[in-house]
């Protein structure tokens, strides 16, 4: 096995430390985009570029809105409990 392949495989043995800052939450966007595209690819009956793109973007937006609402709700709940 080559040295590069060994380093790549070794990088998966320890989790990446991302943190909890607002900037680090941007790592969520590629994950949500991948989920939306893969989910729509399995659920759309006929894949056309315009319909597929529109439905994947709507799903992407709805997931992001749900995450924001859930985060704000949990933040408000934590604030109420600690005050």
Helices and strands as residue ranges (DSSP letters): H 3-11, G 24-26, H 27-43, H 49-82
